[in-house]
Amino acid sequence: MSIFISELIGTALLILLGNGVVANVVLNKTKGNNGGWIVITFGWAIAVFVGVFVAAKNSGAHLNPAVTVAMSFLKKIPLETVPLYFAGQFGGAMLGAFLVWLLYRHHFTSTADAGLKLAVFATGPAIRDTTSNLISEIVGTFVLVFSVLYIAAPSSSLGALDALPVALLVLGIGLSLGGTTGYAINPARDLGPRIMHALLPINGKGSSDWSYSWIPVVGPIIGAILAALAFSAVAGF
């Protein structure tokens, strides 16, 4: 149960701060309106730092089903713990998204663009092309998971700053690879808030774009498995 609670709280904080910075930048009448991509990527990096810092002790701070899949694939966690990880991750993502809506509900009302309202909750492509969008999510997640597998087993520890390398990694992915699809690289981060977008009473919210929703779920899982395979092949060298 400690795994579930840890992943729930860690992922909720991840989404509260991560989707929160998106809300601050894209919604009308906020203090951070039009802050731009750099603000969003730095906000997400801090969100990752906080989530990992809080959850690391009890669950290893996966906060991402793709990471859990890779860890299970490599037999670094028992298979029977996977449902606890998934439940905490998706539950935490939905909780975090709800809190973002609660804090920014007046700004949702002040924003007419339905696409911007959805962007607070879920990712979407800059140019819609199924193959290219899927590849973007696969590559971004591969970089994340392949690097995390090395970070998770270092020869030395940074102590309380163990979360920092992962935060910097996500910052780099966002700055370098995030321009195509918004770098979901995490099925829970996208699907959980997208479900909340569909459920919450947001005026003029429009579609939840379910036709795209499978890409930020399937792409990261494929990327995670490829990363695990690559890590198992080269880690011994």
RODO-2510 file (C-alpha; in nm, 4 decimals, decimal comma):
residues 237
     n   res          X          Y          Z
     1     m     0,0000     0,0000     0,0000
     2     s     0,2955     0,2357     0,0577
     3     i     0,3755     0,2073    -0,3132
     4     f     0,0224     0,3134    -0,4067
     5     i     0,0145     0,6095    -0,1651
     6     s     0,3632     0,7219    -0,2649
     7     e     0,2863     0,7117    -0,6372
     8     l    -0,0528     0,8765    -0,5798
     9     i     0,0945     1,1725    -0,3912
    10     g     0,4019     1,2048    -0,6112
    11     t     0,2041     1,1948    -0,9356
    12     a    -0,0588     1,4338    -0,7999
    13     l     0,2158     1,6858    -0,7207
    14     l     0,3733     1,6265    -1,0615
    15     i     0,0473     1,7074    -1,2404
    16     l    -0,0543     1,9891    -1,0057
    17     l     0,2699     2,1755    -1,0750
    18     g     0,3155     2,0580    -1,4356
    19     n    -0,0344     2,1188    -1,5647
    20     g    -0,0478     2,4188    -1,3342
    21     v     0,2333     2,5946    -1,5207
    22     v     0,0540     2,5267    -1,8488
    23     a    -0,2641     2,6817    -1,7066
    24     n    -0,0664     2,9832    -1,5870
    25     v     0,0809     3,0386    -1,9340
    26     v    -0,2120     2,9665    -2,1669
    27     l    -0,5258     3,0751    -1,9797
    28     n    -0,6481     3,4343    -1,9871
    29     k    -0,6019     3,6867    -1,7045
    30     t    -0,3331     3,4882    -1,5194
    31     k    -0,0148     3,6475    -1,3891
    32     g     0,1886     3,4258    -1,6208
    33     n    -0,0209     3,4575    -1,9374
    34     n     0,1888     3,4256    -2,2550
    35     g     0,4954     3,3278    -2,0520
    36     g     0,6026     3,0960    -2,3328
    37     w     0,7576     2,7555    -2,3848
    38     i     1,0613     2,8154    -2,1630
    39     v     0,8373     2,8837    -1,8633
    40     i     0,6398     2,5655    -1,9328
    41     t     0,9478     2,3448    -1,9677
    42     f     1,1080     2,4834    -1,6513
    43     g     0,7803     2,4467    -1,4640
    44     w     0,7547     2,0835    -1,5673
    45     a     1,1159     2,0217    -1,4610
    46     i     1,0396     2,1575    -1,1137
    47     a     0,7215     1,9464    -1,1081
    48     v     0,9286     1,6362    -1,1764
    49     f     1,1823     1,7327    -0,9094
    50     v     0,9113     1,7738    -0,6451
    51     g     0,7233     1,4561    -0,7404
    52     v     1,0378     1,2433    -0,7440
    53     f     1,1727     1,3975    -0,4237
    54     v     0,8500     1,3195    -0,2366
    55     a     0,7903     0,9683    -0,3718
    56     a     1,1432     0,8308    -0,4028
    57     k     1,1746     0,6769    -0,0565
    58     n     0,8726     0,4460    -0,0650
    59     s     0,8163     0,3612    -0,4313
    60     g     1,1250     0,4694    -0,6225
    61     a     0,9172     0,7547    -0,7700
    62     h     0,8238     0,6066    -1,1064
    63     l     0,5283     0,8492    -1,1452
    64     n     0,4967     0,7147    -1,4985
    65     p     0,3586     0,3795    -1,6246
    66     a     0,6293     0,3758    -1,8926
    67     v     0,8992     0,3730    -1,6242
    68     t     0,7111     0,1009    -1,4362
    69     v     0,6849    -0,1100    -1,7523
    70     a     1,0587    -0,0808    -1,8111
    71     m     1,1442    -0,1643    -1,4502
    72     s     0,9130    -0,4659    -1,4584
    73     f     1,0508    -0,5775    -1,7960
    74     l     1,4019    -0,5746    -1,6490
    75     k     1,2772    -0,7504    -1,3322
    76     k     1,3833    -0,4580    -1,1142
    77     i     1,0419    -0,4597    -0,9409
    78     p     0,8111    -0,7569    -0,8640
    79     l     0,5383    -0,8093    -1,1226
    80     e     0,2691    -0,8121    -0,8548
    81     t     0,3496    -0,4494    -0,7618
    82     v     0,2758    -0,3168    -1,1120
    83     p    -0,1018    -0,2707    -1,0514
    84     l    -0,0226    -0,0681    -0,7366
    85     y     0,2092     0,1576    -0,9359
    86     f    -0,0454     0,2029    -1,2150
    87     a    -0,3333     0,2732    -0,9745
    88     g    -0,1327     0,5357    -0,7888
    89     q    -0,0081     0,6980    -1,1075
    90     f    -0,3442     0,7282    -1,2826
    91     g    -0,5272     0,8197    -0,9612
    92     g    -0,2661     1,0822    -0,8768
    93     a    -0,2782     1,2276    -1,2281
    94     m    -0,6547     1,2667    -1,2074
    95     l    -0,6312     1,4230    -0,8602
    96     g    -0,3637     1,6677    -0,9719
    97     a    -0,5676     1,7675    -1,2781
    98     f    -0,8729     1,8274    -1,0602
    99     l    -0,6722     2,0566    -0,8331
   100     v    -0,5425     2,2556    -1,1308
   101     w    -0,9001     2,3086    -1,2480
   102     l    -1,0067     2,4077    -0,8964
   103     l    -0,7321     2,6696    -0,8678
   104     y    -0,7749     2,8109    -1,2184
   105     r    -1,1508     2,7686    -1,2639
   106     h    -1,2166     3,1440    -1,3080
   107     h    -0,9451     3,1602    -1,5714
   108     f    -1,0998     2,8707    -1,7608
   109     t    -1,4214     3,0743    -1,7668
   110     s    -1,2291     3,3784    -1,8941
   111     t    -1,0705     3,1792    -2,1781
   112     a    -1,2766     3,1289    -2,4960
   113     d    -1,0361     2,9021    -2,6859
   114     a    -1,1379     2,5390    -2,6253
   115     g    -0,7998     2,4179    -2,7518
   116     l    -0,6160     2,6115    -2,4818
   117     k    -0,8454     2,4673    -2,2171
   118     l    -0,7640     2,1142    -2,3352
   119     a    -0,3922     2,1981    -2,3466
   120     v    -0,3975     2,2507    -1,9698
   121     f    -0,4988     1,8866    -1,9267
   122     a    -0,3528     1,6895    -2,2170
   123     t    -0,0984     1,7063    -2,4956
   124     g    -0,1650     1,7529    -2,8649
   125     p     0,0445     1,7638    -3,1816
   126     a     0,1751     2,0829    -3,3397
   127     i     0,1287     1,9145    -3,6785
   128     r    -0,1154     1,6240    -3,6755
   129     d     0,0420     1,3198    -3,8387
   130     t    -0,0156     0,9843    -3,6731
   131     t     0,3163     0,8223    -3,7671
   132     s     0,5283     1,1266    -3,6864
   133     n     0,3430     1,1956    -3,3621
   134     l     0,3837     0,8336    -3,2496
   135     i     0,7551     0,8382    -3,3333
   136     s     0,7973     1,1607    -3,1358
   137     e     0,6472     1,0032    -2,8248
   138     i     0,8506     0,6843    -2,8713
   139     v     1,1791     0,8732    -2,9072
   140     g     1,1105     1,1143    -2,6207
   141     t     1,0182     0,8305    -2,3861
   142     f     1,3155     0,6230    -2,4986
   143     v     1,5487     0,9074    -2,3984
   144     l     1,3673     0,9464    -2,0657
   145     v     1,3584     0,5804    -1,9672
   146     f     1,7021     0,4854    -2,1015
   147     s     1,8561     0,7698    -1,9010
   148     v     1,6470     0,7004    -1,5902
   149     l     1,7680     0,3395    -1,5880
   150     y     2,1237     0,4688    -1,5550
   151     i     2,0276     0,7343    -1,3003
   152     a     1,8465     0,4724    -1,0909
   153     a     2,1638     0,2697    -1,0390
   154     p     2,4494     0,5189    -0,9898
   155     s     2,7813     0,4371    -0,8296
   156     s     2,7358     0,7334    -0,5953
   157     s     2,4386     0,9205    -0,4518
   158     l     2,3468     1,2891    -0,4424
   159     g     2,1458     1,2319    -0,1262
   160     a     1,8505     1,4700    -0,1094
   161     l     1,9316     1,5918    -0,4616
   162     d     1,8796     1,2505    -0,6240
   163     a     1,5701     1,3952    -0,7949
   164     l     1,7716     1,6675    -0,9684
   165     p     1,9147     1,4608    -1,2582
   166     v     1,5663     1,3405    -1,3549
   167     a     1,4313     1,6964    -1,3451
   168     l     1,7148     1,8188    -1,5667
   169     l     1,6559     1,5252    -1,8009
   170     v     1,2889     1,6178    -1,8421
   171     l     1,3874     1,9820    -1,8937
   172     g     1,6213     1,8763    -2,1743
   173     i     1,3582     1,6556    -2,3373
   174     g     1,1062     1,9385    -2,3255
   175     l     1,3437     2,1957    -2,4723
   176     s     1,4845     1,9693    -2,7441
   177     l     1,2117     1,7192    -2,8335
   178     g     0,8878     1,8661    -2,6965
   179     g     0,7976     2,0916    -2,9855
   180     t     0,6244     1,8233    -3,1897
   181     t     0,3684     1,6717    -2,9517
   182     g     0,4187     1,8520    -2,6215
   183     y     0,6229     1,5597    -2,4824
   184     a     0,3692     1,3562    -2,2868
   185     i     0,6275     1,0758    -2,2398
   186     n     0,3954     0,9431    -1,9691
   187     p     0,0602     0,7668    -2,0251
   188     a    -0,0757     0,8689    -1,6825
   189     r     0,0229     1,2323    -1,7299
   190     d    -0,1880     1,2504    -2,0461
   191     l    -0,4754     1,0045    -2,0036
   192     g    -0,5628     1,0823    -1,6396
   193     p    -0,6029     1,4593    -1,6952
   194     r    -0,7749     1,4009    -2,0299
   195     i    -1,0393     1,1957    -1,8481
   196     m    -1,0801     1,4816    -1,5995
   197     h    -1,1197     1,7275    -1,8878
   198     a    -1,4074     1,5127    -2,0127
   199     l    -1,5687     1,4903    -1,6666
   200     l    -1,5265     1,8374    -1,5197
   201     p    -1,7887     2,1106    -1,5716
   202     i    -1,5743     2,3428    -1,7852
   203     n    -1,7799     2,5885    -1,9907
   204     g    -1,6999     2,5768    -2,3622
   205     k    -1,4365     2,3089    -2,3194
   206     g    -1,5019     2,1368    -2,6527
   207     s    -1,3685     1,7940    -2,7442
   208     s    -1,1230     1,5925    -2,5328
   209     d    -0,9628     1,4767    -2,8619
   210     w    -1,0022     1,1053    -2,7967
   211     s    -0,8941     1,0224    -3,1527
   212     y    -0,5419     1,1361    -3,0571
   213     s    -0,5423     1,0082    -2,6999
   214     w    -0,3951     0,6646    -2,7772
   215     i    -0,0674     0,8106    -2,9080
   216     p     0,0582     0,9485    -2,5721
   217     v    -0,0288     0,6111    -2,4179
   218     v     0,1012     0,3634    -2,6754
   219     g     0,4050     0,5679    -2,7824
   220     p     0,5552     0,5900    -2,4319
   221     i     0,4992     0,2195    -2,3658
   222     i     0,6792     0,1263    -2,6895
   223     g     0,9581     0,3720    -2,6094
   224     a     0,9957     0,2284    -2,2591
   225     i     1,0231    -0,1298    -2,3834
   226     l     1,2802    -0,0289    -2,6464
   227     a     1,4756     0,1574    -2,3791
   228     a     1,4724    -0,1470    -2,1511
   229     l     1,5932    -0,3680    -2,4340
   230     a     1,8717    -0,1215    -2,5220
   231     f     1,9743    -0,0854    -2,1579
   232     s     1,9932    -0,4615    -2,1074
   233     a     2,2067    -0,4891    -2,4212
   234     v     2,4586    -0,2166    -2,3416
   235     a     2,4620    -0,1843    -1,9619
   236     g     2,7327    -0,4462    -1,9303
   237     f     2,9805    -0,2569    -2,1459
***
